[in-house]
Amino acid sequence: MIITRFAPSPTGHLHLGNMRSCFLNWAYSKKNNGKFILRYDDTDQERSKDEYVKSIASDLDWLKIKYDETFYQSKRIERYNELFDQLISLKFVYPCFESSEDLDIKKKLQLKTGKPPIYDRSSLNLSKEEIEKKIIHGNQPYWRFKLSQTKIKWNDLVKGETEVDLASQSDPVLRRADGSYLYHFPSVVDDIDMKISHIIRGEDHLTNSAIHLELFKCLNSDLPSLGHNPLMLNEDGTKLSKRNLDSISLKQFRNSGYTVNSILSYLYSLGLNSDYDFETILENNFRDFNLGDISKNLPKIDIHKIDFFQKNSLRSMNLKGLNNEFPELEELALNESEWELIKENVEKYEDIRNLWKIINRKEIKIQPSGDFIKLLIKNLNGISNFSFDEYVNYLMSIDKSLSKKEIFTNTRYILTGNQNGPSVKDLYNYFGHEGLKKILNEY
């Protein structure tokens, strides 16, 4: 069975960048009738917060992205300790005692002499006696994983044939001196225990993936299939940074009234150049979804594309669907005929309230021409069952100086007191003769 996972660190809100990897893993499992697991990588106790755990769960629930199981790394420390002892006994890891200052000095010297700033493995030369002596004197070791320093190759689900040369990498630290684990080891242990078959993540993890493949082998595990999607960039082509993540957080899109369908449609379109509505994609059971079709180019965040999906999503909704998506709109008591009148003019969420106010004459901003009002009142009885075209032609036959533009503009001002909103023809058909007559009685 195909099993994928999304493993966010609960140190912030979900945003379009990390949601893309989540979406790809979920979509791949959906297409292949597999399992999708949510795993909180929460071993960083200082930065991980329960509020972000709740926020992530809430966002996924909002997007209707269902997962089969949930795990927390913070509850699996004993398991990590158990398998780490295996690595120690098999000599795949080795203790180190350098301080951060020592390592910084080494790095500066390497750069000064034109050497790559990678760890020199000096701790590998420590004898058993030297190690024991340091520990007796209160120096607790941190532990590095001894890389093979070979080239690691795999057929990437997105990028195709991929190669990483581990000779250019420092032996990674797996466990700190205080006994806490860094990213690599818990991630691999979890993937083994959870039988993760496919891992899809950003291409910034290419080197990590090569390291992880070595860890899988050292722990005598089957190797998962790997896929690395190009990273998202800001609209201006710059890298995403913490200072601008709030503007593309799911929390921000939710607060701004974006539909679930608009966000999922956009996530699907990234790299696939798709304009499909996501509901259509669901109906087709991801028939056209193929990781190998994802563009190798770095995608830029395109708010205009999201707004395109938002407009189409809102306009395709019936009233029941609209109220289900936005329960707060029920206070408007928007009825079916009102929604049908305004929906083709809706482009964003706030348009709904604004247009409702316009057709209910809640914001009278402009008054029609007094002469036009007099003309209508005088000839109102002759207008009773006219179509809109008949109404226009009738008024022009009464007053030869009237232009169509004057009739259209002043009719709009009478019906709504506003220059924006649905077409004048639609407004006229909606209000009808009795509605027009009622409004004229106010003058």
N, C-alpha and C positions, 0 to 999 in steps of 0.2 A: 504493500500500500504506500502511496505517496503521502508523506507527512511533511508539512512546512511549518515555519514558526515566525512570529514577530517578537523580537526581544528588546523592547524599549527600556532605557534607563529612566526611572521616574524622577528625573531631576528638572523637568520642565514640561510645558504643554506640547501636545502633538502639533506638528506643522506640516505643510505640504511636502517638505523634504523627507522627513522620516515616514510620513504617511505613504509616500510612493513605494517604499520597500514593503511596507505592510500590505498595501494593495496588491502588489505583484505576487507576494507569497499566498495571500488569500485567494486571488483569482486563479493562480496555478492549481491550488488544491481543489477549488470549486470545479474547474474544468476537468480534472482527473478523478473526481469523486473521492478525494483524499481527506485527510485531517488537517486542521489548522490550529496551531497551539499559540497561546499568548503566554509569554514568559517575561516576568519583570526582572531585569538585571539590576538588582537593588543591593549589591554588595557594598556600594559606596554609601555607608550609613550617614555620613555628614551631609551629602547632597541629596540623597533620596528622601522624598517626603511623601507622606500618605495622601496629601492633597493632590499630588500629581498622579498617584495610582488611581485615585477616584476620577480625576480628570480624563486620563487615558481611557478608562473603562467607559466613562460617559460618552466620550467622542466616538468610540467604536460602536457603542449601542446606538448613538444617533445615526451613524452611517449604515446601520444594520449589517455590520461586519461581525458575523458570529464566529466564535472560536469554540473548539471542542473541549479544551482543558486549559487550566491556568496554573502556572507555577511561579514561585518566588525563590530566587537564588539565596536570599537571606535565610531561608529555612532548610538549606541543603548543605550547610557547612561541613557536617560530619561526613557526608558522602565525598566531598572534595578532599577532606583530610585523608580519608581511606585510600583514595586513588593516588593522592600525591605521595603517600608513603610508598606506593608501588614504584613511582617514578624515581624516588630516592634510592630504593633498594636495587633498581635496575640501572642506576647511575645515568639516567637521562637528564637529571638536574644536578646542579652543584651549588654549594653555599658560597656567598660573597659577603665581604665585610666593608667595602669602600663606602665612605660617606658621600653624600651628594656633592660636597665640596671637592672631594678627591676626584670624582668622576668628571666634574666640570673642568678641573685643571687638566686632566688627561685629554679631554675633548679639545680644549684650547691649544694644547701642544700639538695634537694631531693635525689640527687645521693649519697651524703655523708652519708645519713641515710639509704641508700638502698631502697629508694622508686622510683617508675618509674617517669621519668621527664615529667609529664603531668600537664596541667594547673589545679590549685586547685579551680577554680570557685569562688575565693574570691570576685570578682566583683558582683556576684549574691546577695551578702549580703548587697550591698549598697542600702540605702533608696532613695526614690524619692528626698528628700531634699538634701541628700549628693550629688547626681548626679547633681542636679541643681546648687548647690554651686560650684562644680568643674568647671562646664561649665561657670558660671559667672566669675570665676577667670581665664578664658582663657584656660582651659584644654578641648580640644576637644576629645570625645571618639572614640575609634575604636570599632568595633562590632564583637562579637563572636556568632556562631550558637550553640544553646543548643542541644547537642546530646542526644539521648535516653539512651545511655550507655547500650544498649542491643546487642544481636547477630543478625546481618543482614545476611540472607541467600538468595541465588538465584541459579537457575540452569544455570550455565555459558555455553555459546555456544561453548567454547573451553575446559574449564577445568572441566565441569560437576558440581556436587553439590559443592557449595562454601559458606564459612562462614567467616565473619569478626566480631570480637568482638569490638564494639565501646567503651566498658568500658576501654579499654587500650589506647584510643586516647584522645588527648586534644580537647576541643571544638574549631573548626577551626575559624580563623578570616575571615570574609566575606568582611568587608569594613574597610579600613584604616581611620585614623583620618582626612586625607585630603579629604575624600569622594570617593577616588578611590577604585575599587573593585579588590579583588584577584581572583584567578582562579575559585574557586568553584561556586560562585553564577552566574556570567554571563554565564558560561558553561551550567548550568541547565536551566536557563531562555531561552537561545537560543534553547536548545534541545526541550523545551516545545513548544515554539513559532513556531519552524520549523518542529514540529511533527516528530522528529527523533524517529524511531521505534526500531532501532538496533544500538548499540554503540560497536565498536570493537577497542580495544586499548591494549597497553602493560600491562603486569601483574604488573608493578610498580604502576598502577592506582587502584589496588584492594581496598585499603583503601579509596581512593577518591570515588570510585564507591559506596561503602557502605554509605558514607556521602551523596553522590548525591541522592541515593535512598530515604534517609530521607528528603532531600530538595524537591524532587518530591512530596512526600506525603504532606509535609507542604504547598506546593503550589497547592494542590488539583489536581494533574496531574496523568495521566496514567503513569505506569512505563515502560521504554524501556527494551528490551532484551539486555543483556550484554555479551560480549565475551572478554577474556583477553589472548592474545597470549604471549608465552614466549619471553623474551627480547633477542636481538641479542648480541653476545659477539665478541670481537676481535678474530683474528685467533689463538692467544695464550691462549684464554679462559678468558682473563681479561675483565672487563666492558668497554663499550664504554665511552670515555671521550672527552671533548671539544677539547683537544689538538690533537686528531687523527681523528676527524670527516672530516677534509678536504680531507684526503686520500680516503674516501669512499663517498664523496659528488657526487651527480649527475653531478655537474659541472665538476668534475674531470673526470668522465667516459665519458662525452660528449666530453671534450677536447682531450681525449685519443682515440677517434674514435670508441667507443663501439656502437653497434647497439641497437636500441630500443628493438628489439626482444630478444637480449641476456640479457638485464636487466630485462625485464618482465618475461622471462623464469626462471631466477634465483629467482625473488621474489615469483613466484608461487611454485618453488621447495622447498622453505624454510619450513621445518617441514613436508612436504608431500613426501619428498624423490623422487621427480619426475624428470625424464629426458626428459619430453615432451617439444617439441618446442612450444612456446606460440601461434604461429599462428594456430597450431593444436587445442590448448585449445579454442581459439576463435571460430574456426569452429565448435567445439562441444558444444558451448554455455555454457562453464564451467560445463559440464555434471558431471564430476568426482570431482568437487570442493565441499568440505564439511568441515566446520570449525571444526567439531568434530573429523576429521581425523588428525588434526594438532598434531604433536608430542609434548608431554609435556616437552621434553628436551630443554635446552637452545641452540639455534643454533649458531654455530660459523660462522663468515664471511669466505667464501671460495672463494678466488679470482680464484683458479684453476677451480672451477665449473663455475664461470662466464666466464672464458676464454674458457672453453669447449663449452658453449652455443654460445660464440662469434665466435669461429671457425666454428661451424655448421651453424650459421646464415649467415656468410659471404659466405660460400661455396654454400649455397642453393640459393643465389641471382642470378637473371639474370642481365644483364648489365643495363637495365632500372631501376630496383630496386636499384642497387648499386648507380647509379648517383642521384636517388631521395633521398636516405639516406645521401649521401655525395656529394653535388653539387660541392664542391671544386675539386673533382676528374675529372670533365669534362675538366679541363685544360690539362690533359694528352692526351685527344682525344683517350682514350682506346677504341678499337673496339671489336666487339663480339668475333672474333676468338682469339684475345689476351687474353680476359677475360676467355674464355673457356680453354685456354692453362695454365693459371697461377692459376685459382681459387682453384684447389685441393691442391695447395701448400701454400695457404693463411691460416694463423692461427690468425693473428692480423692485425689491420688496416694498420700499417706501412709497412706490407709485400706487400701491393698492389703496392705502389710506387716503392719499392725496386725490386720487380719481374718485373714490367714494364720496369724499367731501364735495367735489365739483358737481357730480350728478345729483347730489342731494342738496345743492345750493347752500352749502355750509360756509362757503368762502366767496361772497359776492365782492368782486374786485372792480368790475367794469359795468357801467350802465349802457343800455342800447340808446340809439338816437331817439329823441322825443318825437320827431316827425314819423319815424318808422312805427313807434308804438301807437300813435294816433291812427296811422293807416291800417294797422292790424285790427285795432279795436273797432274801427268803423266798418271793416269788412269781415269781421270774424265769423259771422254766420254763414258766409259764402265759402268757407274753407273746410267745413266739417269732415268729409271723408276723403280728402285729397291725399294722393301719394306725395312724396317730397318734391318730385319733379313737377307735378301739377300745382303744388303750392307755390313754387318759384315762378312758374309761368303765369300763374294767376296774378300774383303781385306785380309782375312786370307788365302785364296787360292793363292793370289799373293805373300804374304810374310809370309812364314811358321813360322817365329819367332814372329809374332804379336800375342798378347793375346787379349782376349775380353776386358779385363780391359783397356789395352792401347788404343784400338779403342774407347771405350766408353768415356774414360777420354779426349782424344785428340779431339774427335768430339765435346764434350761439350765445350772445350776451344775455338775451332774454331767458333762455333755458337754464344757463349755468352761472351767468355773471362772471365768466372767466374766459380767457382766450385759449386755454389749453383743454385737452380732454378728447373724447371720442369724436368721430366725424360729425358734422352738422346733420347729415342725413340720418345717421344712426341715432343721434339725440332726438331728432324730430320724430322718428318712428317709435322711439322708446316712450317719449312723453305723450305723443298722440294729440289729437285735437282737444280733448278734455284737459290734459295736462297743460297745454299751451294756454287754453282759456283761463284756467285757474291762476296761472302766473300773471296773465294780463290783468286779471281782476285786482291785483295788488297795486297796479299803477293808477 
